[in-house]
Amino acid sequence: MKISMVSEHASPLAALGGVDAGGQNVHVAALSEALARRGHTVTVYTRRDAEDLPARVKAGSRLEVVHVDAGPPCHVPKDGLLPHMGDLAQGIAEDWGQRPPDVVHGHFWMSGIAALEAARRAARREGPVARDSTGRAPGQDDAEYRVPVIQTFHALGTVKRRHQGSEDTSPPQRRWLEPAVGRSVDRIIATCSDEVFELKAMGIDAGKVSIAPCGVDLGLFSTDGPRAPKPRAHRLLSVGRLVPRKGVDLVIRALPLLAKAGFTDVELLIVGGGAEPGTLHADPEVRRLLDLAEGLGIADKVTLAGQVPREAMPGIFRSADAVVCTPWYEPFGIVPLEAMACGVPVVAAAVGGLQDTVLDHGTGLHVPPRDPEAIANALAVLLGNPDLRAELGAAGQARARARYSWDRVAAETEKAYQLAMAKLPALRMEGAAL
């Protein structure tokens, strides 16, 4: 199968941990690699955000990344990219030429806009598609498509507005464009069960939604290997982009409460932030977190590591007594899977996809969102019971290996592609055999 991935702001080649570089980058890269291993030819289209980027990067024998000129060749915050989606679509359609892919898969709502428009332009170039007895192109009400369009949202604007309110920086057009993408694409791949309910609330037919979670690199993240040294008796670990919604401040607020419970020799190691070398302490969220720790009198217990090479992360995970993931909301969350694969229990806010991946009292402990006291109580249970930590960690590793390998995720994604293609007339299926 010839597959086009569209990931407008999240390049699979980007360094992780910046404001706009995180789980989606990992997802697109790992899913593309896994699909290529299954024999498909995958091209990832992303926006050129630096002048010196090559037009094409060969990332594997069947995998290529294409940098499309869409807007200025520099970093643009993702919430400012909407005006450039037409140029992105044009670049994608031009690269397809007379040989469009068998499927195009958009990642994030703006990528969905570009994917749909690229499919429209390909249809206009190739002429009318076959129509059913009603005179409509199968699966579409208003447009002709030769390329079936699949969509993974990764995050939904309705959820973001609910939690961030006036601090939501999404363009106002997202309110109507995101649901329009959901209604227009041939199939949606949700990453968790909670997302399906959100899509239904947006007026999108749940019958065209498949579920395929994020995955974890089991070759990198495992229980085998060294542990990073730790300076205190206990280490708590927080990993990810440093933005307020990730709730790292909640973990900092839990530390004094944990000390009152008798756990004073504890380090909180925070990995992330400062995407560029030397910029960590210029990050406003880093400054906010450090000021909070200073104000609580626990600055000596909080360590900010900034960016860490990905290959070093398994040893850091293995050094932790618990990984703490307490965002306000989370569409899925790859960090808990990486922790579980390394045999480390997770304290997770009971929100979004974390409710699927982390089993309460099975592979970790759930806590209510935005509740430092509950976080402290859960951590006290884990730190005070090494046998429970070992039990939950072993169960987490087994769950990660059984359910969340990228090869399994790729197989489930492939099934969604097949469902979308099965609704197309035979002439659109020519040359698309698996």
C-alpha positions in Angstrom: 0.0 0.0 0.0 1.2 3.5 -0.8 0.5 5.7 2.3 0.8 9.5 2.7 1.0 10.8 6.3 0.4 14.5 6.9 1.7 16.0 10.1 1.8 19.8 9.6 3.6 20.9 12.8 4.9 17.6 14.2 7.8 16.3 12.1 9.0 12.8 12.9 12.5 14.2 12.7 12.1 16.9 15.3 13.7 16.9 18.7 11.2 16.1 21.5 10.2 18.2 24.5 9.5 21.6 23.0 6.2 23.4 23.2 5.0 21.9 19.9 7.1 18.7 19.9 5.9 15.7 21.8 3.7 12.7 21.5 2.4 13.4 18.0 6.0 13.4 16.7 6.7 10.1 18.3 3.4 8.7 17.1 3.9 9.7 13.5 7.5 8.5 13.4 6.9 5.1 15.1 3.7 4.3 13.2 5.2 5.2 9.9 8.3 3.0 10.6 6.0 0.1 11.7 3.8 0.4 8.6 7.0 0.4 6.5 8.2 -2.8 8.2 4.8 -4.3 7.2 5.8 -3.8 3.5 4.0 -0.5 2.9 5.6 2.6 1.3 5.2 5.6 3.6 5.8 9.3 2.8 5.4 11.8 5.7 4.6 15.3 4.7 5.4 18.1 7.1 6.0 21.8 6.9 9.5 23.2 6.3 10.4 25.1 9.4 14.0 25.8 8.7 15.7 27.0 5.6 18.5 24.4 5.6 16.1 21.4 5.7 16.5 19.1 2.6 13.4 18.7 0.5 13.4 14.9 1.1 14.9 12.8 3.8 15.2 9.0 3.4 14.3 7.6 6.8 14.3 3.9 5.7 14.0 1.7 2.7 10.3 2.3 2.5 10.0 5.6 4.5 10.6 9.1 3.4 10.0 12.6 5.0 9.1 15.4 2.6 9.5 19.1 3.8 6.8 21.2 2.1 7.1 24.9 1.6 4.1 26.3 3.4 4.6 29.6 5.1 7.9 31.0 6.3 10.8 28.5 6.6 11.1 29.0 10.4 9.3 27.9 13.5 5.7 29.1 13.6 3.6 28.1 16.7 1.1 25.5 15.6 -1.8 27.7 16.5 -0.6 30.1 13.8 -0.3 27.6 11.0 -3.9 27.5 9.7 -3.3 30.2 6.9 -0.6 27.9 5.5 -2.7 24.7 5.1 -3.6 25.6 1.5 0.1 25.8 0.5 0.7 22.5 2.4 -2.1 20.8 0.4 -0.8 22.2 -2.8 2.7 20.9 -2.1 1.4 17.5 -1.2 -0.8 17.3 -4.4 2.1 18.4 -6.6 4.4 15.8 -5.0 1.8 13.1 -5.7 1.6 14.2 -9.4 -0.2 11.6 -11.4 0.4 8.8 -8.9 -1.6 9.7 -5.7 -1.4 7.3 -2.7 -3.8 4.6 -1.8 -4.6 6.5 1.5 -3.8 9.8 3.1 -3.7 10.0 6.8 -3.9 13.4 8.5 -2.6 13.9 12.0 -4.1 16.8 14.0 -7.1 18.8 12.8 -5.1 21.2 10.5 -3.4 18.3 8.9 -6.8 16.9 8.2 -7.7 20.1 6.3 -4.5 19.8 4.2 -5.1 16.1 3.6 -8.7 16.7 2.4 -7.7 19.5 0.1 -4.8 17.5 -1.4 -7.3 14.7 -2.1 -9.7 17.2 -3.7 -6.9 18.6 -5.9 -5.8 15.1 -6.9 -9.4 14.3 -7.9 -9.7 17.4 -10.0 -6.5 16.6 -11.8 -7.6 13.0 -12.6 -11.2 13.8 -13.5 -14.5 12.6 -12.1 -14.7 9.5 -9.9 -17.2 6.7 -10.3 -20.6 7.5 -8.7 -23.2 5.3 -7.1 -26.9 5.0 -8.2 -27.8 8.3 -6.4 -25.2 10.2 -8.5 -23.0 10.9 -5.5 -19.4 9.9 -5.0 -19.4 7.0 -2.5 -18.8 8.2 1.0 -18.9 11.9 0.2 -21.8 14.4 -0.1 -20.2 17.4 -1.6 -16.8 16.6 -3.1 -15.1 14.0 -5.3 -12.3 12.0 -3.8 -10.0 9.5 -5.4 -7.8 9.2 -2.3 -9.5 8.0 0.9 -8.7 10.3 3.8 -8.1 8.9 7.3 -7.9 11.2 10.3 -6.3 11.0 13.8 -7.0 14.1 15.8 -4.5 13.5 18.7 -6.3 16.3 20.6 -9.8 17.8 20.3 -10.6 21.5 20.5 -13.7 20.8 22.5 -11.7 19.2 25.2 -9.0 21.9 25.1 -11.6 24.7 25.5 -13.3 22.9 28.3 -10.1 22.8 30.3 -8.3 25.9 29.3 -11.2 28.3 28.7 -10.0 31.8 27.7 -6.3 30.6 27.8 -7.0 28.3 24.7 -4.8 29.8 22.0 -6.4 27.8 19.1 -7.7 29.9 16.2 -11.4 30.5 16.5 -12.0 28.7 13.2 -11.2 25.5 14.9 -14.7 25.4 16.4 -16.3 24.7 13.1 -13.4 23.4 11.0 -12.4 20.5 13.3 -16.0 19.0 13.3 -16.1 19.5 9.5 -12.9 17.5 9.1 -14.4 14.7 11.2 -17.6 14.7 9.0 -15.7 14.8 5.7 -13.0 12.2 6.1 -13.6 8.6 5.2 -12.6 7.2 8.6 -11.3 8.4 11.9 -8.8 6.6 14.1 -9.3 7.5 17.7 -6.5 6.7 20.2 -8.8 5.9 23.2 -12.4 5.1 24.1 -12.9 8.5 25.7 -12.2 10.2 22.4 -15.1 8.2 20.7 -17.6 9.8 23.1 -16.1 13.3 22.4 -16.5 12.7 18.7 -20.1 11.6 19.1 -20.8 14.8 21.1 -19.4 16.8 18.1 -22.0 15.2 15.9 -19.7 12.7 14.1 -20.9 9.3 13.2 -19.3 6.8 15.6 -19.8 4.1 13.0 -16.8 5.4 11.0 -14.5 5.5 14.0 -11.9 2.9 14.7 -9.7 2.7 17.8 -5.9 2.2 17.5 -3.9 3.4 20.5 -0.5 4.9 20.6 2.4 2.5 21.1 5.7 2.1 22.7 9.2 1.2 21.3 9.7 -2.1 23.1 13.1 -2.5 21.7 14.2 0.7 23.5 12.0 0.7 26.6 12.4 -2.4 28.7 13.4 -3.6 32.2 16.8 -4.8 30.9 19.7 -2.5 31.2 21.3 -0.1 33.7 19.6 2.4 35.9 20.6 6.0 36.1 22.1 7.0 39.5 19.8 8.9 41.8 20.9 11.2 44.6 18.2 10.4 47.1 16.4 7.4 48.6 13.4 7.9 46.3 13.0 9.3 42.8 9.8 10.5 41.3 9.8 11.2 37.6 7.9 13.6 35.4 8.5 13.5 31.6 7.1 15.6 28.8 6.5 19.0 27.4 6.6 21.7 30.0 3.3 23.5 29.5 0.8 24.3 32.3 -1.8 21.7 31.3 0.7 18.9 31.9 0.2 19.5 35.7 3.8 19.3 36.8 3.1 22.0 39.3 0.7 19.6 41.0 3.5 17.1 41.6 5.7 19.9 43.1 2.8 20.8 45.4 2.5 17.2 46.5 6.1 17.0 47.7 5.5 18.9 51.0 2.5 16.8 51.7 4.6 13.7 51.0 7.2 15.0 53.5 4.5 15.3 56.2 3.7 11.6 55.6 7.3 10.8 56.5 8.9 10.7 53.0 11.5 13.4 53.1 14.4 11.9 51.1 12.7 12.3 47.8 13.8 13.8 44.5 11.4 14.9 41.7 13.2 14.7 38.4 11.6 16.7 35.6 12.6 15.8 32.0 11.5 18.2 29.3 11.5 21.9 28.4 14.1 24.0 26.7 14.0 22.5 23.3 17.1 24.5 22.2 20.4 24.0 24.1 20.9 26.6 26.8 17.3 27.8 26.8 16.0 25.8 29.7 15.9 28.7 32.3 14.5 31.0 29.6 11.4 28.8 29.5 8.5 30.6 31.3 7.0 27.4 32.5 10.4 26.3 33.9 10.7 29.6 35.8 7.1 29.2 37.1 7.9 25.7 38.4 11.2 26.8 40.0 9.6 29.7 41.7 6.8 27.4 43.0 9.4 25.0 44.4 11.3 27.9 46.0 8.2 29.3 47.5 7.3 25.9 49.0 10.8 25.5 50.4 11.6 22.4 48.4 13.8 23.7 45.7 16.5 21.3 46.7 14.2 18.4 45.9 13.3 19.4 42.4 15.7 18.7 39.5 15.1 20.0 36.0 17.0 18.0 33.5 15.8 19.8 30.3 16.2 17.8 27.1 17.6 14.3 27.4 18.6 12.0 24.5 15.9 9.5 23.9 18.3 6.6 24.2 19.1 7.7 27.7 15.5 7.7 28.8 15.1 3.9 29.6 17.8 4.1 32.3 16.1 7.2 33.8 12.8 5.5 33.8 14.3 2.4 35.5 15.8 4.6 38.2 12.4 5.9 39.3 10.2 4.6 42.1 7.2 6.0 40.3 6.4 8.0 37.2 3.8 10.7 37.8 1.5 11.8 34.9 -1.1 14.3 36.2 -2.3 16.5 33.3 -5.5 18.4 33.3 -6.5 16.3 30.3 -4.6 14.0 28.0 -5.7 12.6 24.6 -3.5 9.6 25.1 -0.1 9.9 26.7 2.9 7.9 25.5 5.0 8.5 28.7 3.0 6.1 30.9 3.5 3.4 28.3 7.3 4.0 28.3 7.3 3.8 32.1 5.2 0.6 32.1 7.5 -1.0 29.5 10.4 -0.3 31.9 8.6 -1.9 34.8 7.8 1.3 36.7 4.4 2.0 38.3 2.5 5.1 37.2 0.5 7.6 39.2 -1.9 8.9 36.6 -4.7 11.4 36.5 -7.9 9.7 35.6 -8.4 11.6 32.4 -8.6 10.8 28.7 -6.4 8.0 27.4 -4.7 7.5 30.7 -7.8 5.7 31.9 -7.2 3.1 29.2 -3.5 2.6 29.5 -2.9 2.7 33.2 -5.0 0.2 35.1 -5.9 1.5 38.6 -4.4 -0.8 41.2 -3.3 -3.0 38.2 -0.3 -1.2 36.6 -0.4 2.0 38.7 -2.8 4.2 40.7 -5.4 6.7 39.4 -5.9 10.1 41.1 -8.5 12.8 40.4 -7.3 15.6 38.2 -5.8 18.7 39.7 -5.5 17.2 43.2 -2.1 17.5 44.9 -3.3 15.8 48.1 -4.5 12.7 46.1 -1.1 12.6 44.3 0.8 12.7 47.6 -1.4 10.0 49.1 -0.9 7.7 46.1 2.8 8.3 46.1 3.0 7.6 49.9 1.3 4.2 49.2 3.9 3.3 46.5 7.0 4.6 48.3 6.0 2.8 51.5 5.4 -0.5 49.8 8.2 -1.8 47.5 6.4 -5.1 47.0 3.4 -3.3 45.5 5.7 -1.2 43.3 7.3 -4.4 42.0 3.9 -6.0 41.4 2.5 -3.0 39.6 5.6 -2.6 37.6 5.7 -6.2 36.4 2.0 -6.0 35.4 2.7 -2.8 33.5 5.5 -4.3 31.5 3.3 -7.3 30.6 0.5 -5.0 29.5 2.8 -2.8 27.4 4.3 -5.8 25.6 0.9 -7.5 25.1 -1.1 -4.5 23.9 1.0 -1.6 22.9 3.8 -2.6 20.5 4.0 -0.4 17.4 3.7 -3.5 15.2 0.3 -4.2 16.8 -0.8 -0.6 16.5 0.3 -0.6 12.8 -1.8 -3.7 12.2 -4.9 -2.1 13.8 -4.2 1.1 11.7 -4.0 -1.0 8.6 -7.4 -2.5 9.3 -8.9 1.0 9.5 -7.3 1.8 6.1 -8.8 -1.3 4.7 -12.3 -0.4 6.0 -12.1 3.0 4.3 -10.9 1.6 1.1 -13.5 -1.2 1.1 -16.2 1.5 0.6 -14.6 2.8 -2.6 -15.6 1.6 -6.1 -13.4 -1.0 -7.8 -11.6 1.5 -10.1 -10.3 3.3 -7.0 -9.0 0.1 -5.6 -6.8 -0.8 -8.6 -3.2 -1.1 -7.6 -4.1 -0.8 -3.9 -3.7 -4.5 -3.0 -2.0 -5.1 0.3 
